[in-house]
Amino acid sequence: MSMSLSKSDLVPKFLINGYFGDNLPVTDRGLQYGDGLFETIKVHQGRPLLWSRHIKRLNKGCERLKIACPAESILAAETDRFISPDLDAAILKIIITRGSGQRGYKQPVPLRPTRIIALYPYPGYPESHQVNGVSLKLCVTPLACNPILAGLKHLNRLEQVLATTEWHDDIGIVDGIMKDVHGNVIETTMANLFIVSDQALYTPDLSQCGVAGVMRGKVLELAKELQLTVSERPLTETDVLNADEVFITNSLNGIWPVNQIEQTQFVPGQITRQLIQQLHLSWK
């Protein structure tokens, strides 16, 4: 069974442990403790993009959290129940939780993880975001440092939720830059961040906090193919505001140039454009 999601169909579709529905036990640890992981995948022309990268990260995350990850064959088969060749654009989300258990933090025995496959309409961001760039805010809400959880796309996203309240009534701002408790720039609320300075590409070190995005990994590889100098290291607010170019990346939007951070203006530059073009070529 395959299902197509038209632009007018705004009702998300869900599979929970292989069955269509939208009910989850209140004892599920994803609800109780944010005990789980998720992947957000762009569906384009009937196929989930960067699928292998998403599954690889999901497996690594489950291994680190000591949750049994469903076999890729199961996830692929359930995804195929949603995606048809004529599905032009949509958002596929995979959520894995530790499942239900008794009250308290101790892991339930036996452990029966919950898997959720969801399909949402693609939001249809303006093309100008990629052509002209986007405006960002410097957020006050910090990211906590925890190397055990660093890099994971886990379900605990309260820091990002709070950060988005800092500009909710300013329609000109697309996203917000988040720093850790030491003042290092880490990422935005929904994307990874890159800067270009003196023809070299830099992105924040994520060993202490932040999400290691699959598009971030893809862009790092593309940059090396273009023989760019690439470095992952701590970045300060000053580094970002003094950069020649700034752009953000995630698996839904690809690469978006940044044209403004607070009062500082930027022009989408040559290296950003090269990477966007290289990314488009890689989809073909």
Buried (B, 14 or more C-beta within 10 A) or exposed (E): EEBBBEEEEEEBBBBBBEEEEEEBEEEBBBBBBBBBBBBBBBBBEBBBBBBEBBBBBBBBBBEBBEBEBBEBEEBEEBBEBBBEEEBEBBBBBBBBBBBBBEEEEEBBEEEEBBBBBBBBBBEEEEEEBBEEBBBBBBBEBBBEBEEEBBBBBBBBBEBBEBBBEBBEEEEEBBBBBBBBEEEBBBBBBBBBBBBBBEEBBBBBBBEBBBBBBBBBBBBBEBBEEBEBEBEBEBBBBEBBBEBBBBBBBBBBBBBBBBBBBEEBEBEBBEBBBBBBEBBEEEEE
